[in-house]
Amino acid sequence: MEKGTLNKNNLKKIKKIGIIHYTAPPSETGGVEIAIAAQTEFLSNRGYQVHLIYGTGGGFNRENVIEHGVPLLSPKNPEIVEIQKDVLRNKSETEEFLDVKNQIKIQLKQILENLDTCIVHNIPSMPFNFAATAAINELTEELDIKFIYWIHDIAILRDEWRDKVNHFPLTCLLYRNKNITYVTVSHFRANQLERLPDAHLFGKIHVIPNGVHVEDYLKMDKITLDLMRKLDISFTDLVILIPVRVTPRKNIELALYVVDELKRLMGDRVVKVLITGHPDHQAITMGMRYMEYLENIIKRRGLEDNVIFCHDIISHDRIKKGERIIKWSIGDAYAISDIVFIPSIEEGFGLPVIEAGAARKMVYCSRIPPFQELIREGIDGFMFDLHESPYNIAYRIYKEVVADVVDSNFNNVMKRYSWETILSRKLLPLL
């Protein structure tokens, strides 16, 4: 399936760039999709012909953007789901795996063989569709184009995968050859790659961080105020935003314990917590679904009136049906919040830290390497150790809630993390 529009005046002159991921914006949203949207908009505005290739999602409808739906790229495709189970159980290629890998390869080859460069997001390093990973790896050997493997996350470094690293299908991940240039979203991720066996085969690893469109986070209009009314939030409330997916590595339980302590410290001032990310319904913690685990904490601590899961009404961009708003943007959520709280155990980059700076909001985050790259502690934001007590973290928020750190973080973001700056300086030289 192919759709899109081209500026036909100079097709022979412009470079053709492919961007591949399991899912694509704007109808699919997440950290990787936000980066893909920024790259697609930036490159198409610069006159590049962008081929957006995905399993599900899309819908750009933009000049110089051609979309290609390849359903077998989606990890949720029923055929892929079964093949994933089989190869992980058997630790070897199955007939079905080889058949689907070849189907993906044929479809992608038809799209890619006339392009100049192909950017592949996360498929080379994540375990969600090994047939797609293997197909793309083989195409890097066969096609005379440049491939950029853009690494946001690295599965083989996670505990649940470490005992499988030396066995198929994990051996498909992080493939290396002379046609592949590796890009990571942080120096932390680059350092992780450089510590792997045979790291010299990666060649030079480029670090290109995520960014923001600052203007998206500096707004408070009637629609934003409608969101406050819908969520029953007052201007006198202390509103804490947790803009992450609901999955164990985001460590949301720590945020709940901190809010419980903060409620007591704040006295009559109401504390509200907005959690905007979608739940990971496959995630298990303490023998139960992670969402159920968090709901139990909320009930035990009496936080039912304080914690709001709002993924069903928050999207990356505003969505309207006719004149009626049906989803507010993440920028609206930042606008109505006072503090951004990110207690993650592991991150590849940490986009919410940058978003907080763009929105001029105070940020509190865990002291982990990706966040330490992004902010200067006590100047652009505040950090806490993961083993620090919830009371101590809450007390720091209580004492510093009016601190003047937000303008410094805003200036930092403006200078270093706007998409225009990042992509002009770092992506264009690679193409």
DAFENLIN-V186632 format. One record per residue. N is the residue number from 1. RES is the residue in one small letter. OMEGA is omega in radians with two decimals (* if undefined). D_CENTER is the distance of its C-alpha to the mean C-alpha in Angstrom with 1 decimal. Layout:
# DAFENLIN-V186632
N;RES;OMEGA;D_CENTER, N;RES;OMEGA;D_CENTER
This chain:
# DAFENLIN-V186632
1;m;-3.12;25.7, 2;e;3.09;25.4, 3;k;3.12;25.2, 4;g;3.13;24.9, 5;t;-3.13;27.1, 6;l;2.89;28.3, 7;n;-2.99;30.4, 8;k;-3.08;33.3, 9;n;-3.04;35.3, 10;n;-3.11;33.8, 11;l;-3.07;32.2, 12;k;-3.02;34.1, 13;k;-2.96;33.0, 14;i;3.08;29.2, 15;k;-3.14;26.7, 16;k;-3.03;24.8, 17;i;3.03;21.2, 18;g;3.03;19.3, 19;i;-3.07;15.5, 20;i;2.99;14.8, 21;h;3.08;12.0, 22;y;-3.07;12.7, 23;t;-3.08;11.7, 24;a;3.04;11.8, 25;p;0.00;11.6, 26;p;-3.05;13.4, 27;s;2.96;14.5, 28;e;-3.08;11.3, 29;t;3.14;8.3, 30;g;-3.09;4.7, 31;g;-3.14;1.7, 32;v;-3.13;4.0, 33;e;3.08;6.6, 34;i;3.11;6.8, 35;a;3.12;7.5, 36;i;3.11;9.8, 37;a;-3.13;11.4, 38;a;3.13;12.3, 39;q;-3.13;13.7, 40;t;3.14;15.6, 41;e;-3.10;17.1, 42;f;-3.07;18.0, 43;l;3.13;19.6, 44;s;3.06;21.4, 45;n;-3.14;22.7, 46;r;3.09;24.1, 47;g;3.05;26.0, 48;y;3.02;24.0, 49;q;-3.03;24.1, 50;v;3.07;20.6, 51;h;-3.10;20.5, 52;l;-2.98;17.3, 53;i;-2.98;17.5, 54;y;3.06;15.9, 55;g;3.08;16.9, 56;t;3.08;16.1, 57;g;3.14;15.1, 58;g;-3.13;16.1, 59;g;-3.08;18.7, 60;f;-3.12;18.6, 61;n;-3.01;22.4, 62;r;3.11;22.5, 63;e;3.14;25.1, 64;n;3.07;24.5, 65;v;3.07;21.7, 66;i;-3.12;22.7, 67;e;3.14;20.7, 68;h;3.05;21.4, 69;g;3.09;20.7, 70;v;-2.99;21.2, 71;p;-3.12;21.1, 72;l;3.01;21.4, 73;l;-3.06;18.0, 74;s;3.06;16.6, 75;p;-3.13;16.4, 76;k;3.08;18.0, 77;n;-3.06;21.0, 78;p;3.12;24.0, 79;e;3.12;25.4, 80;i;3.14;22.3, 81;v;-3.13;22.1, 82;e;-3.14;25.8, 83;i;3.10;25.5, 84;q;3.13;22.7, 85;k;-3.08;25.1, 86;d;-3.06;28.1, 87;v;3.09;26.8, 88;l;3.12;25.4, 89;r;-3.04;28.7, 90;n;-3.09;31.0, 91;k;3.11;29.2, 92;s;3.10;30.5, 93;e;3.06;30.1, 94;t;3.12;31.6, 95;e;3.14;33.4, 96;e;3.10;30.8, 97;f;-3.11;27.9, 98;l;3.14;29.9, 99;d;-3.12;30.7, 100;v;3.08;27.2, 101;k;-3.13;26.0, 102;n;3.08;28.8, 103;q;3.12;28.0, 104;i;-3.09;24.4, 105;k;3.14;25.9, 106;i;-3.13;28.6, 107;q;-3.12;26.3, 108;l;-3.12;23.9, 109;k;3.12;27.0, 110;q;-3.14;28.5, 111;i;-2.94;25.5, 112;l;-2.94;24.9, 113;e;3.11;28.4, 114;n;3.14;29.1, 115;l;3.10;26.0, 116;d;-3.07;25.9, 117;t;3.06;22.4, 118;c;3.08;19.6, 119;i;-3.11;16.0, 120;v;-3.09;14.4, 121;h;2.93;10.6, 122;n;3.12;10.2, 123;i;3.13;13.4, 124;p;-3.00;15.6, 125;s;-3.08;14.2, 126;m;-2.94;13.2, 127;p;-3.00;16.0, 128;f;3.13;15.2, 129;n;-3.04;17.7, 130;f;3.11;20.1, 131;a;3.09;22.4, 132;a;3.13;19.8, 133;t;-3.11;19.1, 134;a;-3.14;22.9, 135;a;-3.13;23.6, 136;i;3.09;21.4, 137;n;-3.12;22.9, 138;e;3.13;26.3, 139;l;3.09;25.7, 140;t;3.11;24.9, 141;e;-2.95;28.5, 142;e;-3.06;30.1, 143;l;-3.13;28.9, 144;d;3.08;30.0, 145;i;3.14;26.7, 146;k;3.06;24.1, 147;f;3.02;20.9, 148;i;3.07;17.9, 149;y;-3.01;15.7, 150;w;-2.95;12.3, 151;i;3.04;11.0, 152;h;-3.06;7.7, 153;d;-3.10;9.3, 154;i;-3.04;13.0, 155;a;-2.98;14.6, 156;i;3.10;18.1, 157;l;3.11;17.8, 158;r;-3.04;17.0, 159;d;-3.04;20.3, 160;e;-3.11;20.3, 161;w;-2.96;20.4, 162;r;-3.12;22.5, 163;d;-3.14;25.8, 164;k;-2.97;24.9, 165;v;-3.05;23.8, 166;n;-3.12;27.2, 167;h;2.99;27.6, 168;f;0.15;26.6, 169;p;-3.13;24.1, 170;l;3.12;22.0, 171;t;3.06;24.1, 172;c;-3.00;22.3, 173;l;3.08;19.2, 174;l;3.10;19.0, 175;y;-3.07;21.9, 176;r;2.91;23.7, 177;n;-3.00;26.3, 178;k;-3.13;27.6, 179;n;-3.06;25.8, 180;i;2.97;22.3, 181;t;-3.14;20.7, 182;y;3.04;17.9, 183;v;3.01;15.1, 184;t;-3.08;12.8, 185;v;3.11;10.4, 186;s;3.05;12.9, 187;h;3.09;16.5, 188;f;3.11;15.9, 189;r;3.11;14.1, 190;a;3.12;17.0, 191;n;3.09;19.5, 192;q;3.11;18.4, 193;l;-3.08;19.0, 194;e;3.12;22.3, 195;r;3.13;23.6, 196;l;3.07;23.4, 197;p;3.13;26.8, 198;d;-3.10;27.8, 199;a;-3.12;25.1, 200;h;-3.14;27.4, 201;l;3.06;26.6, 202;f;-3.01;23.1, 203;g;3.11;25.1, 204;k;3.11;23.7, 205;i;-3.13;20.0, 206;h;3.09;18.5, 207;v;3.10;16.0, 208;i;-3.06;14.0, 209;p;2.98;11.6, 210;n;-3.13;9.1, 211;g;3.11;11.2, 212;v;2.87;12.2, 213;h;-2.97;15.1, 214;v;-3.07;17.3, 215;e;-3.14;19.5, 216;d;-3.01;17.0, 217;y;-3.11;17.3, 218;l;-3.12;21.0, 219;k;3.03;22.6, 220;m;-3.10;24.8, 221;d;-3.09;26.7, 222;k;-3.14;28.4, 223;i;3.08;25.4, 224;t;3.13;23.6, 225;l;3.07;26.9, 226;d;3.09;27.0, 227;l;3.09;23.7, 228;m;3.14;25.5, 229;r;-3.12;28.5, 230;k;-3.11;26.6, 231;l;3.13;25.0, 232;d;-3.14;28.4, 233;i;3.11;27.3, 234;s;3.07;29.9, 235;f;3.13;29.8, 236;t;3.14;31.6, 237;d;2.94;28.9, 238;l;-3.05;26.5, 239;v;-3.12;23.1, 240;i;-3.13;20.2, 241;l;3.04;16.7, 242;i;-3.00;14.1, 243;p;-3.08;10.8, 244;v;3.02;9.0, 245;r;-3.14;9.2, 246;v;-3.11;12.8, 247;t;-2.96;12.9, 248;p;-3.08;15.3, 249;r;3.05;13.3, 250;k;2.94;12.3, 251;n;-3.04;16.1, 252;i;3.11;16.7, 253;e;3.09;20.4, 254;l;3.11;21.0, 255;a;-3.14;20.0, 256;l;3.11;22.5, 257;y;3.11;25.2, 258;v;3.13;24.7, 259;v;3.10;25.0, 260;d;3.11;28.2, 261;e;-3.09;29.7, 262;l;3.09;28.7, 263;k;-3.12;30.4, 264;r;-3.12;33.7, 265;l;-3.04;33.3, 266;m;3.09;32.7, 267;g;-3.06;35.9, 268;d;-3.12;36.3, 269;r;-3.09;33.0, 270;v;3.08;30.6, 271;v;3.10;27.2, 272;k;-3.14;24.4, 273;v;3.11;20.9, 274;l;3.10;18.2, 275;i;-2.92;15.3, 276;t;-3.04;13.1, 277;g;3.12;10.6, 278;h;3.07;12.0, 279;p;2.97;14.0, 280;d;-3.02;13.8, 281;h;3.09;17.4, 282;q;-3.02;17.9, 283;a;-3.12;17.3, 284;i;3.06;20.7, 285;t;3.13;21.9, 286;m;3.06;25.6, 287;g;3.14;26.6, 288;m;3.08;25.0, 289;r;-3.07;21.9, 290;y;3.13;19.4, 291;m;3.10;19.6, 292;e;3.09;23.4, 293;y;3.12;23.4, 294;l;3.13;21.8, 295;e;3.09;24.2, 296;n;3.10;27.1, 297;i;-3.13;26.3, 298;i;-3.13;26.1, 299;k;-3.13;29.5, 300;r;-3.09;31.2, 301;r;3.13;30.3, 302;g;-3.08;31.2, 303;l;-3.06;27.9, 304;e;-3.12;28.0, 305;d;-3.06;28.7, 306;n;-3.00;26.1, 307;v;-3.12;22.8, 308;i;2.98;21.2, 309;f;-2.98;18.5, 310;c;3.13;17.7, 311;h;-3.09;14.9, 312;d;3.12;17.7, 313;i;3.13;18.5, 314;i;3.07;15.3, 315;s;3.11;13.1, 316;h;3.09;11.3, 317;d;3.05;14.8, 318;r;3.10;18.2, 319;i;3.14;19.7, 320;k;2.97;23.5, 321;k;-2.96;26.1, 322;g;3.10;29.1, 323;e;-3.04;29.6, 324;r;3.08;27.9, 325;i;3.12;24.5, 326;i;3.01;22.7, 327;k;3.07;19.2, 328;w;-3.11;18.5, 329;s;3.04;15.6, 330;i;3.06;13.2, 331;g;3.07;15.6, 332;d;-3.14;18.4, 333;a;3.07;17.1, 334;y;-3.06;16.9, 335;a;-3.08;20.3, 336;i;-3.09;22.0, 337;s;3.08;20.7, 338;d;-3.02;22.6, 339;i;2.99;20.3, 340;v;-3.04;16.7, 341;f;-3.06;16.6, 342;i;-3.05;14.0, 343;p;-2.99;15.8, 344;s;3.00;13.3, 345;i;-3.11;15.2, 346;e;3.07;12.6, 347;e;3.02;9.5, 348;g;-3.13;8.7, 349;f;-3.11;8.5, 350;g;-3.10;8.4, 351;l;-3.14;7.4, 352;p;3.08;9.6, 353;v;3.13;12.4, 354;i;3.11;12.5, 355;e;3.13;12.3, 356;a;3.11;15.1, 357;g;3.12;17.1, 358;a;-3.12;16.9, 359;a;-3.09;18.1, 360;r;3.12;20.7, 361;k;3.09;19.9, 362;m;-3.13;20.8, 363;v;2.99;18.1, 364;y;-3.09;18.9, 365;c;3.11;16.7, 366;s;-3.12;17.5, 367;r;3.08;19.2, 368;i;-2.97;16.9, 369;p;-3.12;16.9, 370;p;3.12;13.5, 371;f;3.13;14.4, 372;q;3.05;17.9, 373;e;-2.93;17.0, 374;l;-3.05;15.7, 375;i;3.03;18.6, 376;r;-3.01;22.3, 377;e;3.14;23.2, 378;g;3.13;25.6, 379;i;3.13;25.2, 380;d;-3.11;21.7, 381;g;-3.10;20.9, 382;f;-3.14;22.0, 383;m;3.07;21.0, 384;f;3.07;22.4, 385;d;-3.10;23.0, 386;l;3.12;21.7, 387;h;3.13;25.3, 388;e;-3.08;26.4, 389;s;3.10;28.1, 390;p;-3.14;26.6, 391;y;-3.12;29.8, 392;n;3.12;29.4, 393;i;3.14;25.8, 394;a;-3.11;27.0, 395;y;3.09;30.1, 396;r;3.10;28.3, 397;i;-3.13;26.3, 398;y;-3.09;29.6, 399;k;-2.99;31.4, 400;e;-3.00;28.9, 401;v;3.09;27.7, 402;v;-3.12;29.6, 403;a;-3.06;28.9, 404;d;-3.14;28.5, 405;v;-2.96;25.3, 406;v;-3.13;23.2, 407;d;3.11;24.9, 408;s;3.13;24.4, 409;n;3.11;20.7, 410;f;3.14;20.8, 411;n;3.09;22.9, 412;n;-3.13;20.7, 413;v;-3.13;17.7, 414;m;-3.06;20.2, 415;k;-2.93;21.6, 416;r;-2.91;18.7, 417;y;2.97;15.3, 418;s;-3.11;16.2, 419;w;-3.11;14.7, 420;e;-3.14;18.4, 421;t;-3.07;19.3, 422;i;-3.03;16.6, 423;l;3.09;17.0, 424;s;-3.05;20.7, 425;r;-2.93;21.3, 426;k;-3.11;19.1, 427;l;-3.05;18.1, 428;l;3.12;21.5, 429;p;-3.12;23.6, 430;l;-3.01;21.8, 431;l;*;22.6
